[in-house]
Amino acid sequence: MTKAERTRQFIIETTAPIFNSKGYEGTSISDITSATKLTKGSVYGNFKDKNELAAAAFDYNLQKIRSGITDRSLGLKDPGEQLLVYVNFYAEVFEKVVFAGGCPILNTATDCDDSNPLLYQRVRSALIEWHEHVESVVTYGMKKSFFKPETNADEFADNFLSLIEGGVLLSKTLNNKKHLMSNLNLIRKMIKEMTT
């Protein structure tokens, strides 16, 4: 990694929690320069503008969550267990996610849906990819007779994402993990009910 690449990565890693907790509009250039101890010129020597930096910070925050889920999924063949990885991950890391400002998908979607097309597209793509992954796991489970053939994979994926993101929103806003845990328990029940 070159010095320029290391500097760019340092800026992303340093500002990612700030963008996640303060949002795109709420994060100022002085927040960025104060956190990185770099000049405005140094920051924008590595990024075209604040949009490009915010998008890179979102990608970094999202990758941290994806890595945590992927690491726990390695070697799992049972599709029910693959789905439960998400459930267990969010149950285990909720406090860390809240400490880091909350779920980057939820935060960024709320922050930029009408004001920042670049970030909005990043969030939209992340949700579509997540939905498609869950749907494909359920479809595979149906084909291999892990799940009941009448299961609606698309509907399950809708409910799955909504329950996790909604649970994170309620628990973070109301400062009580019980809302997320209730939703995660409902997902466990849904997986059990569709299992053959």
PyMOL commands that set and color helices and strands:
alter all, ss='L'
color gray80, all
select helices_A, chain A and resi 3-26+29-36+40-46+50-73+79-99+104-112+117-143+153-174+178-194
alter helices_A, ss='H'
color red, helices_A
deselect
rebuild
show_as cartoon
